[in-house]
Amino acid sequence: MKTNNESPSGSPAPRRRRPRYSGAHPKRFDQRYKELDPAAYPGIQGHVLAQGRTPAGTHVPVLVEEVLAALSPQPGDVVADCTIGYGGHALEFIQRIGPTGRLVGLDVDAAQLERTAARFAAITRPHDHSGSATTAVGQASVSLHRSHFAGLGKFLAREGIDGYDIIFADLGVSSMQIDDPSRGFSYKYDGPLDMRMDDRLPRTAADLLAQLSVDELSACFADLADEPHAERIAKCIVRLRAVKPISRTGQLVNLVFEAKGLSRREWRDRPTDQRGRLHPAARTFQALRMLINDEMAGLAQFLRIAPHCLCSGGRIGVISFHSGEDRLVDNAFRDGVQAGVYAAMVGAPIRPTPKEITANPRSRSAIFRWAVKAAG
């Protein structure tokens, strides 16, 4: 009788080995992080969080308690989550607005929106033919749309809504976008220099590096990221692109190190008291991402139209991660208060607690501001 361990010929079947990665320290993103396969490694994501790190391929929403306290979602409220991402804040809104509430979610990132729709599908059932869905959590009506948040106003008529009780936007890039090397957002992993949140945009970050002048690149790095070595990095880009196109994130990182007179070894072996410093390429990557996606102009337009989309007494809240973005938000709210459009706004900006920063280091630069529309 043939046993399960024997081949058809009767000889012992070869033992199946577990797939192994190439080398002791694999470089491929999909092989480096066990948390990308939680089914195979139960508890791994909790383990990573306990170490004060964000599990690769996931996104932890920031300032959740502070957002809920300031915007105070109530049963029956209509909420616009203008940068819904993976739905972290949206799920909290949904639980509080209840069966009579409604949430409209916007995002320009098709891949992100698809993941979020799949996540919501686990707790939703079809509602009507308008593209909405009714969630099992709180039974609130939810509709998702691929749109930039500056187009928030066009969904009022489309959804049959007079105005939003809450408008919320979490700016910047999500951890899930950063952790995907194919998107080109991160200086940690080599990948194509893309950086488009909306893949319908005509130019990538590589295109910008190939086309912009020294002065334009220098202004980008200085104005959008406060990069102290902006001109040196710009000149290095123009010099090296004449030899070979700069099309990979790894190339750009090496270029920034060269422009700053640093080696990767020097950065890796920096003193312990400097471990909290920004990566040398962080500001360059931030500036390019903001430029390719025209983030400052989009935010300015959003802040102009948002109060006209709010109901009387409605609340607006914005989380930013950049000083220039925060200035735009602060100035828009202050101007609105002076003009009588907003009845009140936050005093000091709200930042993550040390406890949250320890649990989610990517929250450290978050700044939250809110305002309340005047009655009338």
Residue pairs with C-beta under 8 A, 6 or more apart in sequence:
2 8
2 10
5 12
5 13
6 12
6 13
7 13
7 14
21 28
21 31
26 32
27 190
29 36
29 56
29 179
29 180
29 181
29 189
30 36
32 56
33 55
33 56
33 57
34 40
34 41
34 44
35 41
35 44
35 45
35 48
35 55
35 56
35 57
35 58
36 56
36 57
38 44
38 45
44 55
45 55
45 58
48 54
48 55
49 55
49 60
49 359
49 360
52 358
52 359
52 361
53 361
54 60
54 175
54 360
54 361
54 362
56 179
57 175
57 176
57 179
57 180
58 86
58 175
58 176
58 179
59 85
59 86
59 88
59 174
59 175
59 176
60 88
60 175
60 359
60 360
60 362
60 363
61 88
61 89
61 92
61 170
62 170
62 319
62 352
62 356
62 360
62 362
62 363
62 366
63 319
63 350
63 352
63 356
63 363
63 366
63 368
64 88
64 89
64 92
66 350
66 368
67 89
67 92
67 168
67 317
67 319
67 368
68 92
68 96
70 315
70 317
70 346
70 350
70 368
70 370
71 166
71 168
71 315
71 317
71 370
72 315
73 79
73 92
73 93
73 96
73 97
73 101
73 165
73 166
74 96
74 97
74 165
75 96
75 97
75 98
75 99
75 100
75 101
76 97
76 98
76 100
76 101
77 96
77 97
77 101
77 102
77 165
77 166
78 97
78 101
78 102
78 103
78 104
78 161
78 163
78 164
78 165
78 166
78 311
79 90
79 93
79 97
79 101
79 102
79 103
79 104
79 164
79 165
79 166
79 167
79 168
80 103
80 104
80 105
80 106
80 152
80 155
80 164
80 166
80 167
80 168
80 309
81 87
81 89
81 90
81 93
81 103
81 104
81 105
81 106
81 168
81 169
82 106
82 149
82 152
82 167
82 168
82 169
82 302
83 106
83 107
83 149
83 169
83 170
83 171
84 90
84 105
84 106
84 107
84 113
84 116
84 144
85 107
85 109
85 112
85 116
85 170
85 174
85 176
86 112
86 115
86 116
86 119
86 174
86 176
87 105
87 116
87 119
87 120
89 168
89 170
90 103
90 105
90 116
90 142
91 137
93 101
93 103
93 166
93 168
94 101
94 103
94 135
94 137
94 138
94 140
94 142
95 137
95 138
96 138
97 103
97 138
97 140
98 138
98 139
98 140
99 138
99 139
99 140
100 140
101 138
101 140
101 141
102 140
102 141
102 142
102 143
102 159
102 161
103 140
103 141
103 142
103 143
104 143
104 145
104 155
104 159
104 161
104 164
105 116
105 142
105 143
105 144
105 145
106 144
106 145
106 146
106 147
106 148
106 149
106 151
106 152
106 155
107 113
107 116
107 144
107 146
107 147
108 146
108 147
108 148
108 197
108 198
109 177
109 197
109 198
110 146
110 198
110 199
112 174
112 176
112 177
113 144
113 146
115 176
116 144
117 144
120 133
120 135
120 142
120 144
121 133
123 135
123 136
123 137
124 133
124 134
124 135
124 136
124 142
125 133
125 134
125 136
126 133
126 134
127 133
127 134
127 141
130 143
130 159
131 143
131 144
131 145
132 141
132 142
132 143
132 159
133 141
133 142
133 143
134 140
134 141
134 142
135 141
135 142
143 159
145 155
147 154
147 155
148 198
148 298
149 169
149 298
149 302
150 298
150 301
150 302
150 305
152 167
152 302
152 305
152 306
152 309
153 305
153 308
153 309
155 161
156 162
156 163
156 164
156 309
162 311
163 309
163 310
163 311
163 312
163 314
164 309
164 310
164 311
164 314
165 310
165 311
165 313
165 314
165 315
166 314
166 315
166 316
166 317
167 306
167 309
167 310
167 314
167 315
167 316
167 317
168 316
168 317
168 318
169 302
169 317
169 318
169 319
170 318
170 319
171 295
171 299
171 318
171 319
171 320
171 321
171 322
171 325
172 320
172 321
172 322
172 325
173 185
173 197
173 289
175 362
177 183
177 185
177 197
178 185
178 186
179 186
179 189
181 189
181 190
181 191
181 249
182 191
182 192
182 194
183 191
183 194
183 195
184 191
184 192
184 193
184 194
184 195
184 204
184 205
184 249
185 195
185 285
185 289
186 249
186 285
187 249
187 252
187 253
187 279
187 281
187 282
187 284
187 285
188 279
189 249
190 248
190 249
190 250
191 248
191 249
192 204
192 206
192 247
192 248
192 249
193 204
193 205
193 206
193 209
193 246
193 247
193 248
193 249
193 251
193 252
194 204
194 205
194 206
195 204
195 205
195 285
195 288
195 289
195 292
195 293
196 204
196 205
196 292
196 293
197 293
198 293
201 292
201 293
203 211
203 292
204 292
205 288
205 289
205 292
206 245
206 246
206 247
208 288
208 291
208 292
209 217
209 237
209 241
209 246
209 252
209 288
210 241
210 245
210 246
212 220
213 238
214 231
214 234
214 235
214 238
215 234
217 230
217 233
217 234
217 237
217 238
218 230
218 231
218 233
218 234
219 230
220 230
220 287
220 288
220 291
221 227
221 230
221 233
221 234
221 283
221 284
221 287
222 230
222 231
223 287
223 324
224 286
224 287
224 290
224 291
224 296
224 322
224 324
225 283
225 284
225 286
225 287
225 290
225 322
226 283
226 323
227 233
227 283
227 284
227 287
229 259
229 260
232 259
232 260
233 255
233 256
233 259
233 260
233 284
235 259
236 255
236 256
236 258
236 259
237 246
237 255
240 246
240 255
246 252
246 255
249 285
252 281
252 284
252 285
253 281
256 280
256 281
256 284
257 263
257 264
257 267
257 280
257 281
260 280
262 280
267 279
267 280
270 277
286 322
289 295
290 296
290 322
295 325
296 324
296 325
296 328
299 325
299 328
299 329
300 328
303 318
303 328
303 329
303 332
304 332
306 316
307 316
307 336
307 341
307 342
307 373
310 316
310 373
311 373
312 373
312 374
312 375
312 376
313 343
313 372
313 373
313 375
314 372
314 373
315 370
315 371
315 372
315 373
316 370
316 371
316 372
316 373
317 368
317 369
317 370
318 329
318 368
318 369
318 370
319 366
319 367
319 368
320 326
320 329
320 366
320 367
320 369
321 365
321 366
321 367
322 365
326 349
326 367
326 369
329 369
330 349
330 369
333 342
333 345
333 346
333 369
333 371
334 345
336 342
336 345
336 371
337 343
337 344
337 345
337 371
340 374
341 373
341 374
342 371
342 372
342 373
342 374
343 372
343 373
343 374
343 375
344 371
344 372
345 369
345 370
345 371
345 372
346 368
346 369
346 370
346 371
349 367
349 368
349 369
350 367
350 368
350 369
350 370
351 366
351 367
351 368
352 360
352 363
352 364
352 366
356 363
357 363
357 364
